[in-house]
Amino acid sequence: MPRAIFPDLEGASVFITGGGSGIGAALTEGFLEQGCKVAFVQRSDATAFCDEMEVRHGVRPLFIACDITRVEALREAVAEAARAHGDPTVLVSNAANDVRHETLAVTEDFWDQNQAINLKPYFFAAQAVIPGMQRAGGGRIVNFSSVSYMMGIGEYPSYAASNAAIVGLTRAQAREFGAAGIRVNALAPGWTMTQKQVDLWVTPEKYEAFLTRQCLPRPILPEDMVAPTLFLASEASGAITGQCLPVDGGVVVTG
């Protein structure tokens, strides 16, 4: 199905964390289709994915290998993207790790590392791009959270805590930087059938049980996150900030 076109995104400098696999790869391709200049970071090599995007779209995203738990490395990646494409005016913080764990088994080191992946980069990526957005007269930040914290899922308490915090961070920064024309919103996917989820955690029994909680009886796919993200990153959502948009087939409700 053809994707909607958001003309104001053409030529925009976009920075995505975790943009070479899973939901992130779908986001990178979605922004390329809009004519954006896309840079993304992740720790694993994404050369093959970039090759595929160049063949498919005639333009290559800028892949920057980066451990996002290292703040200085993340700052330098944003600076490299700015040198190549201009200051990012769209930030999509997507990288996360929903490894399963139990409260009584969590060590202090595990907690610190889990939060260093799932929360800290959201704050410091925003801190790195906001000065450039201020210079540009505005910008858009889309933070990926998860409906898991709204549902009270008990399989990953540290991850659920970080996703609740992401929404709090989103609302605080929307208030802090709204006067500068910077909009900050969150997007909360449901259980999205990435290859990682299928390989590690999807079983027929778990999937069928989860499907009964959705209003829409179909799988949620990485591609389902693209159009909502483009909407929040474009001026089509120009009066929307400080909000969290669930994209989950109707599991949770807001309002």
C-alpha positions in Angstrom: 0.0 0.0 0.0 1.5 3.4 -0.9 2.6 5.5 2.1 1.3 9.0 2.7 3.7 11.8 1.7 4.5 14.5 4.2 6.0 17.3 2.0 7.6 19.2 4.9 9.8 16.2 5.6 11.6 16.3 2.3 15.3 17.2 2.9 15.0 17.1 6.7 18.0 15.8 8.6 16.8 12.8 10.7 18.7 11.0 13.4 17.4 7.6 14.6 18.8 5.3 17.3 18.7 1.6 16.5 17.9 2.4 12.9 19.3 -0.7 11.2 17.1 -3.6 12.4 13.6 -4.4 13.6 11.3 -1.4 13.9 14.3 1.0 13.5 15.0 -0.4 10.0 11.4 0.2 9.0 11.7 3.7 10.3 14.9 4.4 8.4 13.3 3.2 5.1 10.2 5.2 5.8 12.1 8.5 6.2 14.2 7.7 3.1 11.0 7.4 1.2 10.0 10.9 2.3 13.2 12.3 0.8 14.9 12.8 4.2 18.6 12.7 4.9 18.8 9.9 7.4 21.6 9.0 9.9 21.2 6.2 12.4 23.3 4.5 15.1 23.5 1.0 16.4 26.2 -1.2 17.9 26.0 -4.0 15.3 27.2 -3.6 11.7 24.5 -2.3 9.4 26.5 -2.2 6.2 24.3 -4.8 4.4 21.1 -3.0 5.4 22.6 0.3 4.0 23.5 -1.5 0.8 19.9 -2.7 0.5 18.5 0.8 1.1 20.8 2.3 -1.6 19.8 -0.3 -4.1 16.1 0.1 -3.3 15.9 3.9 -3.0 19.0 5.2 -4.8 20.2 6.9 -1.6 22.2 5.6 1.3 21.5 6.3 4.9 24.5 7.3 7.1 25.3 4.4 9.5 27.4 5.4 12.5 28.5 2.5 14.7 27.8 3.6 18.3 27.3 2.1 21.7 24.5 4.4 22.8 25.2 3.7 26.5 28.4 5.8 26.1 27.2 9.4 26.2 30.3 10.9 24.5 30.0 8.4 21.7 26.3 9.3 21.2 27.2 13.0 21.2 29.9 12.5 18.6 27.5 10.5 16.4 25.0 13.4 16.5 27.8 15.7 15.6 28.9 13.5 12.7 25.3 13.4 11.4 25.2 17.2 11.6 28.4 17.5 9.6 27.0 15.2 6.9 23.4 16.4 6.8 23.0 19.6 8.8 21.7 19.8 12.3 19.1 17.1 12.9 15.6 18.6 13.1 14.0 15.2 13.7 15.2 12.8 16.4 13.6 9.3 16.7 14.8 7.5 19.9 14.0 3.9 19.2 16.8 1.7 20.4 15.9 -0.6 23.3 16.4 -4.0 24.8 13.4 -5.9 26.3 15.4 -8.8 27.6 13.2 -10.8 30.0 14.1 -10.8 33.7 12.7 -11.2 37.2 12.9 -8.7 40.0 14.5 -11.1 42.5 17.2 -12.0 40.1 18.1 -8.4 39.1 21.5 -7.2 40.3 22.6 -3.6 40.6 24.9 -4.0 37.5 22.0 -5.4 35.5 19.7 -2.6 36.5 22.3 0.1 35.6 23.1 -1.5 32.2 19.4 -2.0 31.4 18.6 1.6 32.2 21.7 2.7 30.3 20.2 1.2 27.2 16.5 1.8 27.7 16.4 5.3 29.2 19.6 7.2 29.5 20.1 7.6 25.6 16.7 9.1 25.3 17.7 12.0 27.5 21.2 12.5 26.1 20.2 12.1 22.5 17.7 14.9 23.0 20.3 17.0 24.9 22.6 16.6 21.9 20.1 17.6 19.2 18.1 20.3 20.9 20.7 23.1 20.4 20.6 22.5 16.7 16.8 22.5 16.7 16.9 25.8 18.6 19.2 27.2 15.9 16.8 26.0 13.2 13.8 27.5 14.9 12.2 24.2 15.9 12.3 20.4 15.7 10.5 17.2 16.5 11.4 14.4 18.8 9.7 11.0 18.8 10.5 8.8 21.7 9.6 5.1 21.5 8.0 3.8 24.7 5.9 0.6 25.0 2.4 -0.3 26.0 4.0 -2.9 28.3 4.2 -0.5 31.3 0.5 0.4 30.8 -0.5 -3.3 30.8 1.4 -4.2 33.9 3.4 -7.0 32.2 5.6 -8.7 34.7 8.2 -10.2 32.5 10.7 -7.2 32.5 10.2 -4.8 35.4 13.3 -2.7 34.7 12.2 -2.3 31.0 8.7 -1.4 32.0 10.0 1.2 34.4 12.2 2.8 31.7 9.2 3.0 29.3 7.1 4.7 31.9 10.0 7.1 32.5 10.2 7.8 28.8 6.7 9.2 28.7 7.5 11.3 31.8 10.6 12.6 30.0 8.6 13.3 26.9 6.1 15.4 28.7 8.7 17.3 30.7 10.8 18.2 27.6 7.7 19.1 25.6 6.9 21.7 28.3 10.6 22.8 28.6 11.2 23.4 24.9 7.8 24.2 23.4 8.5 27.9 23.3 11.5 27.1 21.0 9.2 25.4 18.5 10.3 21.9 19.5 7.6 19.3 19.8 8.2 16.1 21.8 5.9 13.1 21.6 6.1 9.4 22.5 4.9 6.4 20.5 4.0 3.2 22.3 4.1 0.0 20.2 2.2 -3.1 21.1 3.8 -6.5 20.8 5.4 -6.0 17.4 6.5 -9.0 15.4 10.1 -8.2 14.7 12.5 -11.0 13.9 14.0 -10.8 17.3 10.6 -11.2 19.0 9.8 -14.2 16.8 13.1 -15.8 17.4 13.3 -15.4 21.1 9.8 -14.9 22.7 6.9 -15.6 20.4 5.2 -18.9 21.0 1.8 -19.9 19.5 0.2 -19.9 23.0 1.6 -16.5 24.0 0.7 -15.0 20.6 -2.9 -16.2 20.6 -3.4 -15.0 24.2 -2.1 -11.6 23.3 -4.1 -11.4 20.1 -7.3 -11.8 22.1 -6.4 -8.5 23.9 -6.2 -6.6 20.6 -9.3 -5.1 19.0 -7.7 -5.8 15.6 -7.1 -9.5 15.2 -3.9 -9.3 13.2 -0.2 -9.2 13.9 1.4 -5.8 14.6 4.4 -5.4 12.3 7.4 -3.0 12.3 5.9 -1.3 9.2 2.8 -0.3 11.4 5.1 2.1 13.3 6.3 4.0 10.3 3.2 6.2 9.3 2.5 7.2 12.9 6.1 8.2 13.4 6.2 10.2 10.2 3.0 11.9 11.3 4.5 12.9 14.7 7.7 14.1 12.9 5.8 16.2 10.4 3.9 19.4 10.6 0.7 17.4 10.0 0.9 17.0 13.8 1.9 20.6 14.4 -0.4 21.2 17.4 0.5 17.9 19.1 3.1 17.7 21.8 3.7 16.0 25.1 1.5 13.1 24.1 1.9 9.3 24.0 0.3 7.5 21.0 -0.3 3.7 21.5 0.0 1.7 18.2 -1.0 -1.6 19.5 -4.2 -2.8 17.7 -6.4 -1.5 20.5 -5.0 -3.2 23.6 -4.8 -0.1 25.7 -7.0 3.0 25.7 -6.3 6.6 26.6 -8.5 9.5 27.8 
